[in-house]
Amino acid sequence: MGKSFTYYLTLSVIKFKGIKKKFSQDPIDFLELRKDDVQLPKSKFLKTHSTSFPVAGTTVTEVKGKYNSNKLLVFIHGGAFVSGPSQHHWDSVEKIAKSTQHTVWLCNYPKAPEHKISEISSNIDSVYNMAASKFNFADISLIGDSVGATLIITMVQRLLKNNISLPSKLLLISPVMDASMENPDIDKMDKTDPMLSKNGVLSAKKMCLVDGNLKDTLISPLFGAFAGFPDTFLFLAENDITYPDQVLLCSELKKSKVEHTVIVGAEMPHIWPLLPLMSESKEALNKIIDVLNR
């Protein structure tokens, strides 16, 4: 099936902005990446429909649409652990808040290298505990892109280990499953990925660590357990260096008999459902909204 004009336009914008080049650096220039951060919402809708509050070292921005709902979507943004949120995260939150009966919490958590993975993870746990104190577990869903999805998976593994009630569903967009990036298929994929490169991603992961163990389940959930996971929806991209490890994730979910749905974007780049401009992105985000509206 042919790609839209906006698909090629989006790839041109990614190339023009030099995103691949930024992710080819080792060490990665996290300060340069942060130039695209948007700490607070800018749109009129988000300004008038949101409030912010602290949870541990995280700033949670709560967005309520036109419905007064008892359902919550916790949004953990990506950014290689070193940056974010970006404008595409806010745009996606606005669309979801307008199109579903969910309150949305966008979580701006502490970043590496100033903060390590243990502290970042502890913040995500604190956000979930706060959510559980205000909403029924059955009414809580979690969504994350890239390392945001990683943080969700590792947290659910901890919840299961500690016999804590789980959210109703997970929506995971391009999760990074193995911080070591040792899968040999990643090197092949690096040649076709228009956005990410192994050097920069690996550098960012190392910035999170204290002991240097890239296969610690706190940052590499592929090596953790999956039995008992809630209903999981995966949005994966074929032209993405994180895709080979996501294939392994799907095998683990199947082996663990986890109910899961896989949506693969043919020839799509990393986190494609959240990217602006692209028709294929809008279609994928609408699928996410459909899942939430079921």
C-alpha positions as CSV (number, residue, x, y, z in Angstrom):
1,M,0.0,0.0,0.0
2,G,1.4,3.4,-1.0
3,K,2.4,6.0,1.5
4,S,0.8,9.4,1.8
5,F,2.4,12.7,0.6
6,T,2.5,13.7,4.3
7,Y,4.6,10.6,5.1
8,Y,7.3,11.8,2.7
9,L,6.9,15.3,4.0
10,T,7.4,14.1,7.6
11,L,10.6,12.2,6.7
12,S,11.9,15.3,5.0
13,V,11.2,17.4,8.1
14,I,12.9,14.8,10.3
15,K,16.0,14.9,8.0
16,F,15.9,18.7,7.8
17,K,15.9,19.0,11.6
18,G,18.9,16.7,11.8
19,I,17.3,14.3,14.4
20,K,19.2,11.3,13.1
21,K,22.5,13.3,13.4
22,K,21.7,14.3,16.9
23,F,21.1,10.6,17.8
24,S,24.3,9.6,16.2
25,Q,26.5,11.4,18.7
26,D,28.3,9.7,21.6
27,P,28.0,11.2,24.1
28,I,24.6,12.4,23.1
29,D,24.1,16.2,23.4
30,F,21.1,16.1,25.8
31,L,21.1,19.9,26.1
32,E,20.6,20.2,22.4
33,L,17.7,17.7,22.5
34,R,16.1,19.7,25.3
35,K,15.8,22.8,23.1
36,D,12.6,21.2,21.7
37,D,11.2,20.6,25.2
38,V,7.8,22.2,26.0
39,Q,7.4,22.2,29.7
40,L,3.9,23.6,29.9
41,P,1.0,23.5,27.4
42,K,0.7,26.4,24.9
43,S,-2.7,25.8,23.2
44,K,-5.8,27.7,24.3
45,F,-7.6,24.4,25.0
46,L,-4.9,23.0,27.2
47,K,-4.4,26.2,29.1
48,T,-8.1,26.4,29.9
49,H,-8.6,22.7,30.6
50,S,-5.5,21.8,32.7
51,T,-4.0,22.2,36.1
52,S,-0.5,21.1,37.2
53,F,0.6,19.6,40.5
54,P,3.8,17.9,41.9
55,V,4.1,14.3,42.7
56,A,7.6,13.6,44.1
57,G,9.9,15.2,41.6
58,T,7.4,15.0,38.7
59,T,5.1,17.7,37.4
60,V,1.8,16.2,36.5
61,T,-0.4,18.2,34.2
62,E,-4.0,17.1,34.5
63,V,-6.1,17.7,31.4
64,K,-9.9,17.4,31.5
65,G,-12.0,17.4,28.3
66,K,-15.7,18.4,28.1
67,Y,-16.7,15.2,30.0
68,N,-16.5,14.9,33.8
69,S,-15.2,11.3,33.7
70,N,-14.0,8.9,36.3
71,K,-11.5,7.4,33.9
72,L,-7.8,8.3,33.9
73,L,-5.1,8.0,31.3
74,V,-1.6,8.4,32.6
75,F,0.7,9.5,29.8
76,I,4.5,8.9,30.3
77,H,6.3,10.7,27.6
78,G,9.5,9.6,25.7
79,G,12.7,11.5,25.1
80,A,15.5,9.0,25.6
81,F,15.3,9.6,29.4
82,V,17.2,13.0,28.8
83,S,14.5,15.3,27.3
84,G,10.8,16.0,26.9
85,P,7.9,16.5,26.8
86,S,7.8,17.8,23.3
87,Q,5.0,19.6,21.4
88,H,3.8,16.3,19.8
89,H,3.1,15.0,23.3
90,W,0.9,18.0,24.2
91,D,-0.8,17.8,20.8
92,S,-1.6,14.1,21.4
93,V,-2.8,14.7,24.9
94,E,-5.2,17.4,23.6
95,K,-6.6,15.2,20.9
96,I,-7.1,12.3,23.4
97,A,-8.8,14.6,26.0
98,K,-11.1,16.0,23.3
99,S,-12.0,12.6,21.9
100,T,-12.4,10.3,24.9
101,Q,-14.0,10.4,28.3
102,H,-10.7,10.3,30.0
103,T,-8.9,12.7,32.3
104,V,-5.3,12.7,31.1
105,W,-2.2,13.1,33.3
106,L,1.0,14.1,31.3
107,C,3.9,13.3,33.6
108,N,7.1,15.4,33.3
109,Y,9.5,13.3,35.3
110,P,13.1,14.0,36.3
111,K,15.7,13.4,33.5
112,A,19.1,11.9,33.1
113,P,22.0,12.6,33.5
114,E,21.1,14.8,36.5
115,H,18.8,12.0,37.8
116,K,19.4,8.2,37.5
117,I,17.0,5.4,36.5
118,S,16.2,4.4,40.1
119,E,15.0,8.0,40.9
120,I,13.1,8.3,37.6
121,S,11.4,4.9,38.2
122,S,10.5,5.9,41.8
123,N,8.8,9.0,40.4
124,I,6.7,6.9,38.1
125,D,5.7,4.6,41.0
126,S,4.7,7.7,43.0
127,V,2.5,8.9,40.1
128,Y,0.8,5.6,39.9
129,N,0.2,5.5,43.7
130,M,-1.4,9.0,43.5
131,A,-3.6,7.8,40.6
132,A,-4.7,4.8,42.5
133,S,-5.6,7.0,45.5
134,K,-8.0,9.0,43.3
135,F,-9.3,6.5,40.7
136,N,-10.4,2.8,40.7
137,F,-7.7,0.5,39.3
138,A,-10.2,-0.7,36.6
139,D,-10.6,2.9,35.4
140,I,-6.8,3.6,35.0
141,S,-5.0,3.1,31.7
142,L,-1.3,3.9,30.9
143,I,0.2,5.1,27.7
144,G,3.8,5.8,26.9
145,D,6.1,6.3,23.9
146,S,9.7,5.1,23.6
147,V,11.3,5.2,27.0
148,G,7.9,6.4,28.4
149,A,6.6,2.9,27.4
150,T,9.8,1.4,28.9
151,L,9.0,3.1,32.3
152,I,5.4,1.7,32.2
153,I,6.6,-1.8,31.5
154,T,9.2,-1.8,34.3
155,M,6.6,-0.4,36.7
156,V,4.1,-3.0,35.9
157,Q,6.7,-5.7,36.5
158,R,7.3,-4.1,39.9
159,L,3.5,-4.0,40.6
160,L,3.2,-7.7,39.9
161,K,6.2,-8.6,42.0
162,N,4.8,-6.6,44.9
163,N,1.2,-7.9,44.5
164,I,-0.2,-4.4,43.8
165,S,-3.3,-4.0,41.7
166,L,-2.8,-3.3,38.0
167,P,-4.3,-0.7,35.6
168,S,-6.9,-1.9,33.1
169,K,-4.8,-1.6,30.0
170,L,-1.4,-0.5,28.6
171,L,-0.9,1.3,25.3
172,L,2.8,1.1,24.4
173,I,4.2,3.1,21.4
174,S,7.7,2.0,20.3
175,P,8.9,0.7,23.7
176,V,12.7,0.4,24.2
177,M,13.1,-3.1,25.6
178,D,16.9,-3.7,25.9
179,A,19.1,-0.7,26.8
180,S,22.2,-2.7,25.8
181,M,21.2,-2.6,22.2
182,E,23.0,-5.8,21.6
183,N,20.5,-7.4,19.2
184,P,22.4,-7.8,15.9
185,D,19.4,-6.8,13.9
186,I,19.6,-3.3,15.4
187,D,22.8,-2.6,13.4
188,K,21.1,-3.6,10.2
189,M,18.1,-1.4,11.1
190,D,20.3,1.6,11.9
191,K,20.9,2.0,8.2
192,T,17.2,2.5,7.4
193,D,15.9,4.2,10.6
194,P,15.3,7.9,9.6
195,M,15.2,9.1,13.2
196,L,17.3,7.2,15.7
197,S,20.8,5.8,15.8
198,K,22.3,3.2,18.1
199,N,25.2,5.4,19.3
200,G,23.0,8.2,20.7
201,V,20.4,5.9,22.2
202,L,23.0,3.8,23.9
203,S,24.7,6.9,25.2
204,A,21.5,8.2,26.7
205,K,20.8,4.9,28.4
206,K,24.3,4.9,30.0
207,M,23.6,8.4,31.4
208,C,20.8,6.8,33.5
209,L,22.9,4.2,35.2
210,V,25.1,4.2,38.3
211,D,26.5,0.7,38.1
212,G,26.7,0.4,34.3
213,N,24.5,-2.7,34.1
214,L,22.5,-2.0,30.9
215,K,20.6,-5.3,31.3
216,D,19.1,-4.4,34.7
217,T,15.4,-4.9,34.5
218,L,14.9,-1.4,35.8
219,I,16.0,-0.1,32.4
220,S,15.7,-3.3,30.2
221,P,12.3,-4.8,30.8
222,L,12.9,-7.5,28.2
223,F,14.7,-9.4,30.9
224,G,11.9,-9.2,33.4
225,A,8.7,-11.2,33.7
226,F,5.4,-10.6,31.8
227,A,3.0,-13.2,33.2
228,G,0.0,-11.4,34.6
229,F,0.3,-8.2,32.5
230,P,-3.0,-6.4,31.8
231,D,-4.5,-6.1,28.3
232,T,-1.7,-4.6,26.2
233,F,-1.8,-2.7,22.9
234,L,1.5,-2.3,21.0
235,F,2.1,0.3,18.3
236,L,5.4,-0.7,16.6
237,A,7.3,0.8,13.7
238,E,9.1,-1.2,11.1
239,N,11.8,1.4,10.3
240,D,12.9,1.8,13.9
241,I,16.1,0.4,15.6
242,T,14.0,-0.5,18.7
243,Y,11.7,-2.8,16.5
244,P,13.9,-6.0,16.7
245,D,13.6,-6.1,20.5
246,Q,9.9,-5.4,20.3
247,V,9.5,-8.5,18.2
248,L,11.1,-10.4,21.1
249,L,8.7,-8.6,23.5
250,C,5.7,-10.0,21.4
251,S,7.1,-13.5,21.8
252,E,7.4,-13.0,25.5
253,L,3.8,-11.8,25.8
254,K,2.6,-14.7,23.8
255,K,4.6,-17.1,25.9
256,S,3.2,-15.6,29.0
257,K,-0.4,-15.8,27.7
258,V,-0.9,-12.0,27.9
259,E,-3.8,-10.6,26.0
260,H,-2.2,-8.2,23.5
261,T,-2.9,-6.5,20.2
262,V,0.0,-5.6,17.8
263,I,-0.3,-2.7,15.3
264,V,2.7,-2.5,13.1
265,G,3.3,0.6,11.0
266,A,4.8,-0.6,7.7
267,E,7.9,1.5,6.9
268,M,7.0,3.9,9.8
269,P,9.6,5.7,12.0
270,H,9.9,5.6,15.7
271,I,6.7,6.7,17.7
272,W,4.8,7.3,14.5
273,P,1.3,7.6,16.0
274,L,2.4,10.8,17.8
275,L,4.2,12.6,14.9
276,P,2.6,15.7,13.4
277,L,1.6,16.2,9.7
278,M,1.4,12.5,8.7
279,S,-1.9,11.0,7.7
280,E,-0.7,7.6,8.9
281,S,0.0,9.1,12.3
282,K,-3.6,10.5,12.6
283,E,-5.0,7.1,11.7
284,A,-2.8,5.4,14.4
285,L,-3.8,8.0,17.0
286,N,-7.4,7.4,16.1
287,K,-6.9,3.7,16.8
288,I,-5.5,4.6,20.2
289,I,-8.6,6.7,20.8
290,D,-10.8,3.8,19.7
291,V,-9.1,1.5,22.3
292,L,-9.8,4.0,25.0
293,N,-13.4,4.5,24.0
294,R,-14.2,0.8,24.1
